């Protein structure tokens, strides 16, 4: 899929594009910079995206905390679009509670356990899903984990839960990617 807009950075002679979807961004980078390490190595595209539905059970829990950390100007748009996406349910009513909440949280953990199992399969080859070199999956999962940490903060019960699951595999993945945090 082509980027939503594109132009040339005349100072560096490089293409500049405006893209707002992580998968499309990764695909664009792979296509635009063919001589760099691939985010989607040949034959791994579908497999790397298979994990995304595993993380969806978390969404109902995070809507209100996200809203609460947004700046006031962004809150109305977020509320309207998310409440519409969740069938008109108010943000304050989205996170399941009681037994339903416990069951949904167990599904969140189950999704992380599956992802952990995938990471464990390749652990002998390196800390990433494909071994020594990071791929789209690794960057997406690490950013997702960082996003969760920001939403709830380090002292929350939710973050303590998630960061401890599967022997802290997701937190270790974030650490393994630290050298990619700096923009050069």
C-alpha positions as CSV (number, residue, x, y, z in Angstrom):
1,X,0.0,0.0,0.0
2,X,1.5,3.4,-0.9
3,X,2.0,6.0,1.8
4,X,-0.6,8.6,2.3
5,X,1.7,11.4,1.0
6,X,5.3,11.4,-0.3
7,X,7.9,13.9,-1.2
8,X,11.7,14.1,-1.6
9,X,13.9,15.5,1.2
10,X,16.1,17.6,-1.1
11,X,18.8,18.2,1.6
12,X,19.5,14.4,1.8
13,X,17.9,13.2,-1.4
14,X,15.7,10.7,0.5
15,X,12.0,10.1,0.1
16,X,9.8,11.4,2.9
17,X,6.4,9.9,3.5
18,X,3.5,10.4,5.9
19,X,2.2,7.0,7.1
20,X,0.2,6.4,10.3
21,X,0.1,2.6,10.6
22,X,3.0,0.5,12.1
23,X,2.6,-2.3,9.6
24,X,2.5,0.1,6.7
25,X,5.5,2.0,8.1
26,X,7.5,-1.3,8.3
27,X,6.5,-2.3,4.8
28,X,7.5,1.1,3.5
29,X,10.9,1.0,5.2
30,X,11.6,-2.4,3.8
31,X,10.7,-1.4,0.3
32,X,12.4,2.0,0.4
33,X,15.6,0.9,1.9
34,X,16.3,-2.5,0.4
35,X,20.0,-2.6,1.5
36,X,19.1,-2.5,5.2
37,X,18.0,-5.3,7.6
38,X,14.4,-6.3,6.9
39,X,11.6,-5.9,9.4
40,X,9.7,-8.5,7.4
41,X,12.2,-11.1,6.3
42,X,11.0,-13.0,3.3
43,X,8.4,-15.6,4.3
44,X,7.7,-14.1,7.8
45,X,5.2,-11.4,7.1
46,X,2.0,-13.3,7.9
47,X,3.6,-15.2,10.8
48,X,4.8,-11.9,12.4
49,X,1.3,-10.4,12.3
50,X,-0.3,-13.5,13.7
51,X,0.4,-12.3,17.3
52,X,-1.7,-9.1,17.1
53,X,-5.1,-10.7,17.8
54,X,-3.5,-12.3,20.9
55,X,-3.2,-8.9,22.5
56,X,-6.7,-7.6,21.8
57,X,-8.3,-8.8,25.1
58,X,-6.4,-5.9,26.8
59,X,-8.2,-3.2,24.8
60,X,-11.2,-2.9,27.0
61,X,-9.0,-2.4,30.1
62,X,-6.9,0.4,28.6
63,X,-9.5,2.7,27.1
64,X,-10.3,4.8,30.2
65,X,-6.6,5.0,31.4
66,X,-5.6,6.2,27.9
67,X,-8.4,8.8,28.0
68,X,-7.2,10.0,31.4
69,X,-3.6,10.7,30.2
70,X,-4.6,12.5,27.0
71,X,-4.5,16.3,26.9
72,X,-7.9,17.9,27.2
73,X,-8.1,18.9,23.6
74,X,-7.7,15.2,22.5
75,X,-10.1,13.7,24.9
76,X,-13.4,14.4,23.1
77,X,-12.3,12.9,19.8
78,X,-10.9,9.8,21.7
79,X,-14.1,9.4,23.6
80,X,-16.4,9.7,20.6
81,X,-14.4,7.3,18.4
82,X,-13.7,4.7,21.0
83,X,-17.3,4.7,22.3
84,X,-18.5,4.3,18.8
85,X,-16.0,1.4,18.1
86,X,-17.2,-0.4,21.2
87,X,-20.9,-0.2,20.3
88,X,-21.8,2.9,22.3
89,X,-20.4,1.7,25.6
90,X,-19.1,4.6,27.7
91,X,-15.3,4.5,28.4
92,X,-16.1,4.3,32.1
93,X,-18.0,1.1,31.5
94,X,-15.6,-0.7,29.2
95,X,-13.2,-2.4,31.6
96,X,-14.9,-5.6,32.8
97,X,-15.2,-6.0,36.5
98,X,-15.8,-8.8,39.0
99,X,-15.8,-12.4,37.6
100,X,-16.0,-11.1,34.0
101,X,-13.0,-8.8,34.7
102,X,-11.0,-11.8,36.1
103,X,-11.9,-13.9,33.1
104,X,-10.9,-11.2,30.6
105,X,-7.6,-10.5,32.5
106,X,-6.9,-14.2,32.3
107,X,-7.3,-13.9,28.5
108,X,-4.9,-11.0,28.5
109,X,-2.3,-13.2,30.3
110,X,-3.1,-16.1,27.9
111,X,-2.2,-13.9,24.9
112,X,1.1,-12.8,26.5
113,X,1.8,-16.5,27.4
114,X,1.4,-17.5,23.7
115,X,3.7,-14.7,22.6
116,X,6.2,-15.7,25.3
117,X,6.1,-19.3,24.0
118,X,7.0,-18.0,20.5
119,X,10.0,-16.0,21.9
120,X,11.1,-19.0,23.9
121,X,11.2,-21.2,20.8
122,X,14.0,-19.1,19.3
123,X,15.8,-18.1,22.5
124,X,18.8,-20.3,21.7
125,X,19.4,-18.3,18.6
126,X,19.0,-14.9,20.2
127,X,16.5,-12.7,22.1
128,X,14.3,-11.9,19.2
129,X,11.5,-13.8,17.5
130,X,13.8,-14.6,14.5
131,X,16.9,-15.1,16.6
132,X,19.8,-12.6,16.5
133,X,18.2,-9.9,14.4
134,X,15.1,-8.0,15.5
135,X,12.0,-8.0,13.3
136,X,8.7,-6.1,13.1
137,X,7.3,-8.4,15.8
138,X,10.0,-7.5,18.3
139,X,9.6,-3.7,17.8
140,X,5.9,-3.9,17.9
141,X,5.7,-6.0,21.0
142,X,8.4,-3.9,22.8
143,X,6.5,-0.7,22.0
144,X,3.2,-2.2,23.1
145,X,4.8,-3.1,26.4
146,X,6.2,0.4,26.8
147,X,2.7,1.8,25.9
148,X,1.2,-0.3,28.7
149,X,3.8,0.9,31.2
150,X,2.9,4.6,30.3
151,X,-0.8,4.0,30.5
152,X,-0.8,2.5,34.0
153,X,2.6,3.5,35.3
154,X,5.2,1.3,37.0
155,X,3.5,1.2,40.4
156,X,0.1,-0.1,39.1
157,X,-1.2,-3.6,39.8
158,X,-1.7,-4.0,36.0
159,X,1.9,-3.2,35.1
160,X,3.3,-5.3,37.9
161,X,1.2,-8.2,36.6
162,X,2.1,-7.9,33.0
163,X,5.8,-7.2,33.6
164,X,6.1,-10.3,35.8
165,X,4.3,-12.7,33.4
166,X,6.4,-15.3,31.7
167,X,9.5,-14.5,33.8
168,X,9.5,-10.9,32.5
169,X,10.1,-11.9,28.9
170,X,8.4,-8.8,27.5
171,X,10.4,-6.5,29.7
172,X,13.6,-8.4,28.7
173,X,12.7,-7.8,25.0
174,X,12.4,-4.1,25.6
175,X,15.9,-4.1,27.2
176,X,17.3,-6.1,24.2
177,X,16.1,-3.4,21.9
178,X,17.5,-0.4,23.9
179,X,20.3,0.2,21.3
180,X,17.5,1.1,18.7
181,X,16.0,3.8,20.9
182,X,18.3,6.5,19.7
183,X,17.6,8.3,16.4
184,X,20.8,9.0,14.4
